[in-house]
């Protein structure tokens, strides 16, 4: 998998905004990517040093129509990237 295919988009919520104060950034990543690929992608794209990567697979969203349960959004993978002390990703998140 190519480095630029690993990271899909940043996750921007109130919780992730608070995590940025602790040098943690949250991204939606490709489901096939492992922690080493995510670390390499963040270090290459943003030119920072990554200390840790935590991943989780988010459950698909479902809704019910009558007796049937329908899957409306597929499952996706989320990665919380912790940067080394003193490192920041300012340019990317500054205007958001």
C-alpha positions in Angstrom: 0.0 0.0 0.0 1.3 3.4 -0.9 2.0 5.9 1.9 -0.5 8.5 0.6 -3.3 5.9 0.5 -3.0 5.1 4.2 -4.3 8.4 5.7 -7.8 9.2 4.5 -8.8 12.3 6.5 -8.4 13.9 9.9 -11.1 13.5 12.5 -12.1 16.9 13.8 -14.4 16.8 16.8 -14.4 18.5 20.3 -12.7 15.5 21.8 -9.9 15.3 19.2 -9.4 19.1 19.6 -8.7 18.5 23.3 -6.4 15.6 22.4 -4.3 17.9 20.3 -3.2 19.6 23.5 -1.6 16.3 24.5 0.2 15.9 21.1 -2.4 13.3 19.9 -3.9 13.5 16.4 -6.7 11.4 15.1 -7.1 10.2 11.5 -9.3 7.9 9.5 -7.1 5.4 7.9 -7.4 2.5 5.4 -8.7 -0.6 7.1 -5.8 -2.7 5.7 -3.1 -0.5 7.2 -1.2 -1.6 10.2 0.4 0.5 12.9 3.9 0.5 11.3 2.4 1.8 8.0 0.4 4.5 9.8 3.5 5.6 11.6 5.6 5.8 8.4 2.8 7.7 6.6 2.5 10.3 9.3 6.2 10.8 9.7 6.6 11.1 5.9 3.7 13.4 5.1 4.0 15.8 8.1 7.8 15.4 8.8 7.3 14.7 12.6 8.5 12.0 15.0 5.7 9.6 16.1 6.0 8.0 19.5 2.9 5.7 19.5 0.0 4.7 17.3 -3.3 3.3 18.7 -5.9 1.9 16.3 -9.5 0.9 16.6 -12.2 -0.3 14.2 -15.4 1.7 14.4 -18.6 -0.3 14.1 -20.9 0.2 11.1 -23.9 2.3 11.6 -27.2 0.5 11.3 -30.8 1.5 11.2 -34.0 -0.4 11.2 -36.8 -0.4 8.6 -39.7 -2.4 9.9 -38.3 -5.8 10.9 -35.2 -5.5 8.7 -31.9 -4.1 9.9 -30.0 -2.2 7.2 -26.3 -1.3 7.3 -26.2 2.4 6.3 -22.4 3.2 6.8 -19.6 0.7 6.6 -17.1 0.0 9.4 -13.9 2.2 9.3 -10.6 2.3 11.1 -9.4 5.1 13.3 -5.9 5.8 14.4 -4.7 8.0 17.3 -1.2 9.1 16.7 0.9 10.4 19.6 3.8 12.7 18.6 7.1 13.2 20.4 7.3 16.1 22.9 7.9 19.3 21.1 6.5 18.1 17.8 3.4 19.7 16.2 1.3 19.4 13.0 0.5 23.1 12.9 0.1 23.7 9.1 -2.5 21.1 8.6 -4.9 21.8 11.5 -4.4 25.6 11.9 -7.0 26.8 9.4 -9.6 24.2 10.4 
